[in-house]
Amino acid sequence: MINPYQYIQEEPYPLYINGEFVPSASGETAPAINPVNNQVFASIYQGGREDVMKAIAAARDAFDNGPWGKMTHFQRSNLLLKARDLLAERQNEFACVETLDCGKVFPSVLYYELPQALDALQYFAGKARSGLEGQVVPVDGGGRYLNYVTWEPCGVVGEILPWNGPLMMGCQKIAAILAAGNTVVVKPSSWAALSMLKLAEVFHDAGFPPGAVNVVTGPGALVGDLLVKSKDVDMVSLTGGTETGKQIIESSAATVKHLALELGGKSPNIIFDDVDVENAAKWALWGFTLNSGQVCVSGTRILVQESIYERFLETLVDLCQHFKLGDGFDFQNGVNFGPLISKEHFQTVLGYIEKGKAEGARLVAGGSPASGKLAEGNFIPPTIFADVTPEMTIFREEIFGPVACVSPFATEEEAIHLANAVDFGLAGAVFTENVRRALRVAAKINGGQIYVNTYFSKGMIESPGTGWKQSGLGVAGIHKYMRSKTTFVELGDGVEPPM
Ligand code: NAD
């Protein structure tokens, strides 16, 4: 088995502020805990008010006075490419650290999340050169006017990250923020901060100037909140839960902060009766179990047409045998399913499972924590509830664990009604051989990202989904981190105002 501890340093991981690796001002540290056994394996400095204020000031100065704010797009692009190359050289190390910190399965980090992180750095390096152009917009008045739109960086961006894929998502966001010309203060989740603290080393070694990238750990309610409330932060981008998004909307009101919120989901996966049941069930399983169900766009509400309902359920339950729970580094012995991120989150997910039972849903798979040696960690096997109705809590609320709710439907109209009967609108899927029906239903699902006869998208950065309803706020892509400016020019000499 791989020894990931060879990459773990003994001293606490420092914050990264203004181009320097520093302890927190208070000297406080927090443990990094392995979700496989809840053992502390490293420690990180815990940021506070003084640290975040320093980081904001550094980011402000680097944006307003340079060097970052005064660099050309080409220079920024080259630095992003350099960071990509340095991360590629250290991919085994980063994959080990991310696996340990988040309880992931090692190959899923090394062969999926890490390549996505590298690709984001490369993709946005390209965007820094050719994705920022504006537009000349014709207006009434013939050739008398020049009316053009340019895109400019927002300024200082506070990037607040979740724990479910910090390296991949962190690189996707940070690369876009930097490519757009902003500076950034990154606030990783307290449950999985290591990969972002280490990523600072990559930006440092690549030669990013002081203040361009800063990483400050600490509690969301303190460090995150200071970013949201600071007048010197022009924009806050959050990937996190809907309740956190709502709090940020409230606390950002005083500064009318530019916000981008990528929030929670409870996505429907609609299975019509003309499908290959085995194949659709495999996709449905994949859709709610990837990363042990800790994926925002997970297809956790599986809606199945009546005539194949019981057969589909049986197949889905049988397929759960495919999983072997354990330490993600033990993949050579077949382990392919990791634990939940923390004891606290494990308890939350178990609480939802109990609620599902109490509210009368039919438990057909899983439903209790793993036992024996695995009980040291936060393991919950794939859990499936059948006959779930829209009134039940487990149908409406995001669980963020490997728990699927299966419900029957009779007609296409009923499927669409059920699909849209929640407050979220992040993603959705439809399985059918009928292309007209597939496109009709895809168009009617309330969600920013829809899959047809598949689950999950390969174009996360090329065509990102935006959250509808309570799943998010803000446009997608690099323009999310930019502001438009329209300039209107009178080209005629000595033209008088029309008064
Ligand atoms: P969370 O909302 O608990 O925390 C996210 C981040 O916000 C953390 O860094 C946290 O410290 C910070 N935070 C908490 N309270 C804050 C406050 N008051 N002010 C500022 N910052 C604050 O989410 P999580 O548990 O880390 O992640 C899981 C959630 O993220 C799920 O709901 C999931 O659906 C969502 N998510 C969404 C997407 C997407 O693209 N839509 C992607 C991944 C995860």
Boltz pocket constraint, residues with backbone or C-beta under 6 A from the ligand:
constraints:
  - pocket:
      binder: B
      contacts: [[A, 160], [A, 161], [A, 162], [A, 163], [A, 164], [A, 187], [A, 188], [A, 189], [A, 190], [A, 218], [A, 219], [A, 220], [A, 221], [A, 223], [A, 224], [A, 225], [A, 228], [A, 238], [A, 239], [A, 240], [A, 241], [A, 242], [A, 244], [A, 245], [A, 247], [A, 248], [A, 261], [A, 262], [A, 263], [A, 264], [A, 265], [A, 295], [A, 296], [A, 297], [A, 398], [A, 400], [A, 426], [A, 467], [A, 471], [A, 472]]
      max_distance: 6.0
